[in-house]
Amino acid sequence: MDKRRDIAREIARRYCTLTPKGIDTLSQILVPFKVPKGDELMHEGEVCKYMYYVDRGMVRQFYYKNNRDVTEHFSYEGRIVICIESFLKQIPSRLIVEALENSWLYGIPYDALHELIETDKEIERFYRKVLEHALISSQEHADSQRFENASERYLRLLKTKPEIILRAPMVHVASFLQMTPETLSRVRAAQFD
């Protein structure tokens, strides 16, 4: 239980300050997951029943389009991963979540969370802050794809989330930045000219 309390404290530190009582409440619903590198935490067609906090490791969200896999999001230590539409509507997801490294995550279950937000204003506020963070992050990524060229997208990622470039396979980084691996290679090489 102490590890779950530590994780709840870390989640609160990152997303929304909670009182000691709020940390205890959150810790009681956390579910640990250990996912070996290469395994899928969530499969296409499954309902997202958890909002996951990454304690250790790295995961990516992706989908298939025209027989190619497209990386939509990376999460690593201290970050949340959620298939947001599936989680909010409790419908099957078109997204897949895969461990890029051996990963340890803590799930916040949909049902337990929603029971709490009905009666606990602090947990309701916490949930709202996590969703706000996820939506803002998604919007920033979408805006980057729409309004920046390949070099600008790469430099933004390098500046804001260097862990992704250091740890994720370049084929997935290229997909995330909506460019071919060859374009990413040229963009990276140009940074050293």
Secondary structure, 3 states (H helix, E strand, C coil): CHHHHHHHHHHHHHHCCCCHHHHHHHHHHCEEEEECCCCEEECCCCECCEEEEEEECEEEEEEEECCEEEEEEEEECCCEECCHHHHHHCCECCCEEEECCCEEEEEEEHHHHHHHHHHCHHHHHHHHHHHHHHHHHHHHHHHHHHHCCHHHHHHHHHHHCHHHHHHCCHHHHHHHCCCCHHHHHHHHHHCCC
